Amino acid sequence: MGQLEANNQDFLEEFEVYWQRSDACYREAHVLFDEENNTIREIDLYLMSLDGVTYFVCEKSFNPDHYIQSVFKEETKNVTKRRCLFIPLREGTFIKPSQVHQKWTFKELKELVYSNITSEDRKKLVQLIQRNPKSNTRYDYVLFGLPINQEKNALFGMVIHYEEGMIKSKKTKVQLHPLIQTPVKIEVFPFAVTRHHKDFLLARTGADSSFVGKHAIVIGVGAIGSVVAMGLAKSGFGTITLIDHDRIDIENVYRHVLGADLLYNRDTPNELNRYKKVEALKIEIERKYPLTKVIAIDKKFNTVLEMETIDWDKADIIIVCMGSPNAEMAINRHFHQLSQSPPLIHAWVEPFGVGGHVLLTLNQEKQGCYQCLFRPLSDEDSIENLSGFAQAGQSFTKSLGGCGTYFTPYSFLDSEETANQVLRTIHRLSRKQIKGNPIFSWKGDPTLFLNEGFKLSDRFHMTEEQLMKNSTLYYDPNCPVCSNKETPH
């Protein structure tokens, strides 16, 4: 393959695979840098004291400490910083990796560089290698970008080793980089590349990489909100703000994304302190997805509003998972009063696995909101949530330990199913596949609910098709929040 020009493109597509399989390529570089920046430049390479030879390569502006500790479990004190040159080869370049038992020579490497870069890049390269860091007196590192097509490059690297050091200029006494004057003793070793860039990793899963630069706010990080927050990180959101004043409790762990290992911290000697939910969730998300920025605000929503620290209209999506109708009505009212507001999602579950709901509002229009759901259908009826699958007027709270231990029974299956519906709604919303402000409801198995002696609402008996068809019929033309009609005094 590659001997005939007709096969060259196929070979380029598989170049990195062939390069990694070369028996001379026993080094590995974990690369996290801006691949869209196709300019020749210096980047940083960090040597890690792991088995074999392992490098971490990133932009000079990137602080790698948190990432290296999170991903490679390597202490910063054991990491050595080196200079690396990124050299983008010009379009039309064609090379082949080493054959079995065949090693590259420095002459081949030098010819590759100078034959396949532009005259402008040659000038930049000379400027860069005229300054040689002391740390690179025996080794130099080069990362190459080999164009596959107009959209992507193959990445591969070379280590240059000159055991007796660089040659010194007789006139200026300045050390001369091997690409300017080659020492007698010099050899090169290839290294393979593993990408860590979020866009690349998301593309590998078929995910939507457009979330990388976006900001989501989650209000309430209990059983539903915690799963939503973790899912937003998996989706690639660049920034996630978490708002919740509550602490994680042992009673939460079997339906919360956090486990018992994040119940307590020992910041104070000889004292156990319970984590705030947002603090623990920030630790967990940034541990698993260290490229995600998490902002944890351990305050009530009203306090956050008073602080005026969040520019709400700069967020891309806001998700409310509080399970408290009065509090959510106030939140709904606040965002509908803004001149500009991002889309707002409310999510909640019903007891005993009977179902859950996701309400999308402020999706390009104001008509249809959380307040619309709470009204009587006639003068004789009381106010109820029109989306409910349970007949109105029933109480579902239980207690296992007396006063102060009341809870609404539902399992992690119900909260995670609802959270997944939230995430699917966000993905569909980003693709402009949802019009208006619909409510999406999922139905569970009502057996346990009925066995407890409870009654289902008429809405539960709708088919999935009917629920979808009627997803915007909850709109209240007289809603005091979204109808532009004043509430009578």
Buried (B, 14 or more C-beta within 10 A) or exposed (E): EBEEEEEBEEBBEEBBEBBBEBEBBEBBBBBBBBBEEBEBBBBBBBBBEEEEBBBBBBBEEBEBEEBBBBBBEBEEEEBEEBBBBBBBBBEEBBBBBBEEEEBBEBEEBBEBBEEBBEEEBEEBBEEBBEEBEEEBEEBBBBBBBBBBEEEBBBBBBBBBBBEEEBBEEEEEEEBBBBBBEBBEEBEBBBBBBEBBBBBBBBBEEEBBBBBBEBBBBBBBBBBBBBBBBBBBBBBBBBBBBBBBBBBBEEEBBEBBBBEEEBBBBEEEEEEEEBBBBBBBBBBBBBEEBBBBBBBBBBBBBEEBBEEEEBEBEEBBBBBBBBBEBEBBBBBBBBBBEEEEBBBBBBBBBBBBBBBBBBBBBBBEEBBBBBBBBBBEEEEEEEEBBBBBBBBBEEEBEEEEEEEEEEEEBBBBEBBBBBBBBBBEBBBEBBEEEBEBBBBBBBBBEBEBBEEEEBEBBEBBEBEEEEBEEBBBEBBBEEBBBBBEEEEEE
